[in-house]
Amino acid sequence: MAALPMTTCGQWLPGDGRHCGLAARPYVVGHRCPAHTPAAEAGHPEPLPGPGYTPQSLPTPASASALVDAWAIASGKRRSSAQTYRLAQAATGRR
C-alpha cells in the first residue's frame, strides 16, 4: 500500500513572510496544522471525534423511495392489495 503524501499547513504567517509548513490535515479552508484549525483560530477547543455519519446510516434512494411509497399507499393515492394498504397505514401511523 502506498503512503499518503505529506501535506503541510497552508496558513500564511505574515510576521515571518511564509506559510506555516507543519504537518496538516484537510479542512474546508485548506490544509491546517492543529494550531491553525478553524476552531483554534476562533478560540474554541477542537470538537471531540464522534461516530459521525457512516454510509450505512445515510438514507439510500431505495429506502427513501420505500418511505414515499408507503405514504402513497397509506393515503390511497397508490393502488395496492388490502393487506399492503393496512400494513402501510400501520407503518406510517395513518388511519
Secondary structure by P-SEA (a helix, b strand, c coil): ccccccccccccccccccccccbbbbccccccccccccccccccccccccccccccccccaaaaaaaaaaaaaaaccccccaaaaaaaaaaaccc
